[in-house]
């Protein structure tokens, strides 16, 4: 399958995306947790380039193979902390909006709010949305796994 677009696009658009990335990074959330959130949303959306790039980035930040292999089954493993579990639950609820799931319930939000302040919750939420944005662009333009950012 050949990619539909090869260029990185309009520099103005790329600059705007970079500003969103900076806002996420300035939210006070552990960068490794943001990588896990990105990876889980990308797994759900079936975005091979983002899964590949997310694993690559997480490894560069020191994430273990054991945890990376188990993000997809985080509920059934002992490898994740309570804050990570809350963020992953929030990620799944916000990402599965077309699966007939109830979305982000008050219970899911409250669990995340126990571990993260408003600025951090904003950053996690924006990271989930940004990941969905990248997932959809990559799926639309048939980007292939193997490239990293």
PyMOL commands that set and color helices and strands:
alter all, ss='L'
color gray80, all
select helices_A, chain A and resi 11-25+31-45+48-60+65-76+82-95+106-113+118-140
alter helices_A, ss='H'
color red, helices_A
deselect
rebuild
show_as cartoon
